[in-house]
């Protein structure tokens, strides 16, 4: 118990040492570079969290409420209730939104590609069914609120030696190949309001092999006239990601004529490997507390990231943090019983050392 009290005091001290500094909203010093956003749930938009969102950000992404599984009911009808709460907050506070996401294997409702008797639907039946969904989504949301949509999410493979594409995806299976990507973008283009950017979104795009796969896929699509406007770099990163890796990815995507959006930024204190055996692999790095060493390393990495993004502000239109604070991060319990500390604000909604490191990029030139 004594050890826990000492560690708790140390964690509070880390926060207190930064609170003496001024805490302006992120959007006040980043706004001239690009939109600065945060992923939210309806519960985020209450109390102190709502005030933080309004103070620091001018863009939001619905973390889960706008995904197909968050809207499509088992009977095939659509329920926009949770998403509408987020959109209403955006409208009330003069904020814009990114839509996330229209086609993703990870949020395809159970049984969605089967008929009422459980038999597999044909490709044509799936196309007809999901086009109705995409049409309904674009018709439902106010045209002046959502400035971009992640049309296809995480369609590329990770494992060396695999196809360029994630062949285990149900979308890949029912289309018998990657045609679903082209279909999704062309379908979205039919219903998207003028000026809404259509984005391909994926993680680990700073990895040289995956970057090559992404550029190969995107160039092939663009050469066929597929209406892809930009690429979303999810940016679930760790302290090993380098400036050179980030710069190379931005340059490659920009050279294709694509807008770059950083869509899901966080910076784990452990490692960003999420492949086979990830939880077991990360147990060797398990830590209970956010130490001073972690805070220093994270601050240095965040400063490098934002120096690089600032330098490329002509190529980047938005940067979005994936959740508001360490309290709500999806990385908590990625290894059971282990918290992570990947964001600029701690579990008590106080700015961390990395927040001030980002601020210094803009205010100490």
PASE-428426 format. One record per residue: residue in one letter; x, y, z of N, C-alpha, C in turn. Coordinates in steps of 0.1 Angstrom, whole numbers, plus 5000, padded with zeros to 4 digits. Each point is the difference from the previous one (the first is absolute). Layout:
AXYZXYZXYZ;...
% end
This chain:
X500849885000499250125000500950135000;X501049995008500950125001500650034986;X500449894993500650014987499050074990;X498749955001499050064991499850145003;X500050045012499850155004501250084995;X501249955001501150074995499950024985;X499749894992499850014986498950094996;X498950005007498950094997500450155002;X500850025011500550145003500950044988;X500949914996500950034989499250044987;X499049924997499250034988499350145001;X499550035012499450135002501050114998;X501249985006501150104999500450034985;X500049894992500350024986499050094993;X498749995004499050094994500150145006;X500250005013500050145007501250084995;X501149944996501150084995499750074987;X499049954993499750074987498850095001;X499249995011498850085001500350155002;X501250035005500450145003500150074987;X500249934988500150074988498650034994;X499950094991498750034993499649894991;X498749975000499549894992499050064989;X500550054990499150054989499449884992;X498950024993499549894992500949974988;X500149874997500949964989499750084987;X498750024998499650064987500450155000;X500350065011500550145000501350024993;X500949895002501350024994500349914988;X499149904998500249914988499150044989;X499050085002498950024990500450054987;X501250074999500450054987500749894992;X500349885006500649894993499049914993;X499149955009499049904995498949995011;X498949944996499049975011500649915010;X499650025013500549925011498849935006;X500049875000498849935004500249895011;X498949945004500049905010498849904998;X500349885003499049894999499150015012;X498749994999499150015011498949895000;X499449985011498849925002498950105005;X498849974999499050095006500350045014;X500549905008500350035014501150105002;X500950014990501150105001499450145000;X498950024995499450144998499250045011;X500449975012499450045013501050055010;X499650105008500850045011501450064996;X501049975008501350054997500649964987;X499649884995500549954988499550094988;X498750035001499450094990500750134999;X500350065012500750125000501449994994;X500749895003501349984994499949994985;X499149934995499849984985499850144994;X499150085006499750134994501350095001;X500849995010501150095002501249964991;X500249874998501249964993499949964985;X498849974996499849944986499050084992;X500249994987499050054990499549894991;X500449885002499549894992499849885010;X499049914996499849885007499849884991;X500349885005499749884994499249915009;X498949944996499349915009500849875001;X500449975012500949885002499349874995;X498749985003499349884996498650034994;X499450115003498650024998499650014985;X501050034992499750024985500549884992;X500549895007500449884993498749924997;X500149924989498849924997499449935012;X500849935008499549935011499350095011;X500350134999499450095009498750054995;X499749984988498850054993499049904996;X500549894994499249904994499449905011;X498750005001499449905009499949864995;X499849905008499849874996499049984989;X498950085001498949984990500350074987;X501250074999500450074988499650154999;X499250045010499750155001501250075006;X499950134999501150095004499650085013;X501050015009499850075013501150115001;X499750124998501050115000500150075013;X499349955010499850075013501350055006;X501049915002501250035007500950104991;X500049974987500750094991499450145000;X498750005000499350135000500450095012;X500249945011500450085012501450074998;X500949934993501350064997499950114989;X499249974990499850104989499450135006;X499049985009499350125006501050085008;X500949935007501050075008500950084991;X500449944989500850074990499350124994;X498849994997499250124995499950115010;X499749965012499850105011501350085003;X501149944997501350065004500950044989;X499450004988500750054988501249914996;X499949875002501049914997499749924988;X501049944993499849914989500449865004;X499649904991500249865004500649934988;X500749895004500449904990499049885002;X499649944989499249885001500849875001;X499749915008500849885002499149885004;X499849914992500649974987498949924992;X500150004987498949944992500249854997;X501249954997500349864997501249965009;X499849915009501149955008499649865005;X500949904998499749875005499749995015;X500750095007499950005015498750055005;X499250064992498750065004498949964991;X500149884994498949954992499149915009;X498750045001499249935010500049854998;X499849925011500049864999498849954991;X500349924990499049954991499650094989;X500750114999499650104990500149954986;X500949914997500149954987499349874997;X499049975009499249884999498550044998;X499249924995498650034999499349955013;X498750015001499349975012500149865005;X500349914990500249865003501549965003;X500950105000501449985003500849964987;X499450014989500749964988500850124995;X501249984994500850124996499450074988;X500050145001499550084990501050004988;X499650034988500950014989500650145000;X501050024992500750135000499050114996;X499149974990499150094995499050045012;X499649905007499150035011500650085011;X501349985003500750085010500250144995;X500350024987500150134994498750085002;X498949934996498750075001499750045014;X500249915010499750025014500950115005;X501350004998500850105006499950144993;X499750004987499850134993498850075007;X499049935004498850065007500550065013;X500949935007500650065012500850124998;X500950004990500850124997499250124996;X499049974992499150114995499250065013;X499649915008499350055012500950085009;X501249965002500950075008500350154995;X500250014987500350134994498750095000;X498949944998498850075001499650055014;X500449925010499650035014500750125006;X501350014997500950095007500050144993;X500050115008500050134993501250024991;X499950054989501050014990501250095004;X499750095009501050105003500849965013;X499849895005500649965013501249904998;X499849904991501049904998500950034988;X501350035003500850054989500849884993;X500049885006500749894995499449875005;X500149894992499649875004501149904998;X500349925010500849884998499149904993;X500249994987499149914992500449855002;X501349974998500449865003501150015010;X499949905010500950005011500849875001;X501350015000500949885003499849884991;X500150034987499949894990501349944996;X501150055005501349954996500549895010;X500849914995500649895009501250065008;X500349925010501250045008501149904999;X499649875000501049895001500949994988;X501349995001500949984988499649884993;X500050004987499749894992498549994996;X499250075007498650004996499750084987;X498849994995499550094990500250145004;X499950094991500050145004498850045008;X498949924999498850035006499749905012;X499150055009499649915011499049904995;X500449894996499249904993499049935009;X500250015013499049945009498850095003;X500050124995498950095001498749944993;X498950015007498749954993499750084987;X500550135000499850084988500849944988;X501249975003500949944990499449874995;X499549925010499549874996498850004991;X499050095004498750004992500350064987;X500950094998500450064987501049924993;X500549905006501149914995501250084995;X500350105008501250094997499850145005;X500950094996499950135006499150104993;X499149954991499150084993499150095009;X499849955012499150075009500550145004;X501350024999500650135003499550104989;X500249964988499650094989498550025001;X499249895002498650015001499650105011;X500649995011499650085012500250154997;X501250034994500350154997499050054989;X499849924990499150054989498650015005;X499649915009498650015006499950135009;X501050025008500050115009500050134992;X500750014989500150124992498650034994;X499149904998498750024994499150085010;X500349995013499150065010500750115009;X501350004999500750105009499750144995;X499850105010499850144996501350064994;X499850104992501250064994501050055010;X501249974998501150055010500349905011;X499249905001500349905011501149904995;X501150005007501249924996499749855003;X500449914990499949865002501449945002;X500149935012501349975005500249855001;X501249954996500449865004500850015013;X499649925010500550015014500749875004;X501250015005500749875005501050045010;X500549895007501050025011501449954995;X501050055007501449954998500550044986;X499550114995500450044986501450065000;X500750015011501450045000500949884999;X499549885002500849884997500349994985;X501349994996500350004986499249904992;X499949885004499349904993498550034998;X499450055011498550034998499850134993;X501050095001499950134992500149964985;X500849914996500249964986498749944995;X499349915009498849944996498950114998;X500050105009499050104999500150084988;X501350044997500250084988499749924987;X500349885000499749914988498550004998;X499249975011498649994999499450144996;X500450115006499550134997500350044986;X501249984995500350044986499249924990;X499849875003499149924991498650054999;X499550045012498650055001499950144993;X501050085003500050144994500149994984;X500949914996500149984985498749964993;X499249935008498749964994498950115003;X500450115005499050115003499149985012;X500449915009499349985012500150135009;X498850055005500050145006500549995015;X501349985001500750015013500650135002;X499650085010500550135002501250015009;X500149905009501150015010500249875007;X501150005008500349885008500150045015;X499449915008500050025014501149925007;X501050065005501049935008499649995014;X499649885005499449995013501050055011;X501249974999501150055009499849955015;X499749875001500149935013501549975001;X500850095006501449984999500749985014;X501349975000500750005012501350084998;X500949995010501250085000501049964990;X499849894993501049964990499750064986;X498950064998499750064987500950134998;X500650014989500950114997499450114991;X500750115001499650114991500149964985;X501149934997500249964986498849914995;X499549915009498949914996498850094997;X499750095009498850084999500150094987;X501250064998500250084989499949934987;X500649884999499949914988498649974997;X499249965010498649974997499250124995;X500250115006499350124996500450044985;X501349994997500450034987499549914989;X499949875004499549904990498650024997;X499250025010498550034998499850134993;X500750105004499850134993500450004986;X501049924996500549984986498949944992;X499149935006498949944992498850104999;X500250125005499050104999498949995011;X500349935010499149975011500250095012;X498850055006500150075013500449895010;X500750055010500449915012499350055012;X499449905007499350035013500649905010;X500350055012500549925011498749975008;X499549885000498649975004499849955013;X501049935006499849935013501350005009;X500550125002501350025006499949975015;X500949915004500449985015501449945000;X500650005012501449965001500149915012;X500049874998500049905011501450015007;X499949975013501350005008500649864999;X499549914992500549874999500549974986;X499349924992500450004986498749984992;X500050044987498850004992499849884992;X500649895004499849874993498649945004;X499249984990498749945003499749874992;X501049944996499949884992499849875009;X500349884994499849885008500950005013;X499449965011500750005012500450135006;X499350114996500350135005499950025015;X499049955006499850015014501149935008;X500449884996501049935006501350074999;X500350054988501250074997500250135008;X498950075002500150125008500049985015;X499749895005500149985014501450025006;X501049974992501350025005500350155002;X499250094994500250145002499050065010;X499249915007498950055008500650095011;X499250115003500450095010498750055006;X500050025013498850055007499850155000;X501150075001500050145001500650074988;X499550134998500650094990501150075006;X501249954996501250055007500650134993;X500950065007500650124995500849974987;X500649884999500749974988499049984988;X498849945003499049994990499550144995;X499850095010499550134996501050084992;X501349985003501150074992500049954986;X500049874999500149934986498850044992;X498850005006498850034993500050144996;X500450095008500050144997501050034988;X501149945000501050014989499449954987;X499349895000499449944988498950084995;X499150055009498950094995500650134994;X501050055006500650134995500549974986;X500749894998500549964986498949994990;X498949935005498949984991499450134995;X499750095010499450134996500950094993;X501349995002501050084992499949954985;X499949874999499949944986498750044994;X498949995007498750044995499950144996;X500550095009500050144997500850034987;X501149944999500850024988499349964987;X499049915001499349954989498550045000;X499850125006498650055002499450034986;X500750024990499450024986499549874994;X500449885006499649874995499049935009;X499750065012499249935010498850095003;X498849954999498850085003499449985014;X500349895006499549985014500849905008;X500050025013500749915009499049975011;X499849875003499049965010500649915010;X499850035013500449915011498949905002;X500549875003499049905001499749985015;X499050085004499450025014500650125006;X499350055011500350135006501149985010;X500049905008500949995011500449855003;X501049985008500549875004498949925006;X499050065006498949935007499249924990;X499850054988499149934991500749934988;X501449995000500749944989499749864998;X499849964987499849864996501249915004;X501150065003501249925003500049955015;X499250065008499849955014499549864999;X500749915007499649865001500349924987;X500750074991500549924988500749885004;X500850025011500549885008499250015012;X499349895004499150005011500650055013;X499450105006500450055012501150114999;X500350044988501150104998499450124994;X500250125006499650134994501150044990;X499650094991500950074991499850155002;X500950084995500050145002500350074988;X499249994989500550044986499650144996;X499350075008499550134995500550125008;X499650124995500650125006499450035014;X498949945003499350035013499949875008;X500250015013500049885009498649965004;X499949905008498749945004499150105008;X500750105005499350115008499750124991;X500249994987499850104990501050125001;X501249975006501050105002501049994988;X500650114996501050004989501349935006;X500649924991501249935004501250074994;X501249965002501250064995499950004985;X499549904994499949994985499150114994;X499050045008499250124995500850124999;X500850035010500950125000501149994989;X500449874998501049984989499450044986;X498749964998499450044988499850154999;X499550065011499850155001501350074997;X501249955005501350074998500449994985;X499549904992500350004986499550124993;X498950065005499350114994500350135006;X500350005013500250135007501450045004;X501049904997501450035003500849984988;X499850104990500749994987501150105000;
% end
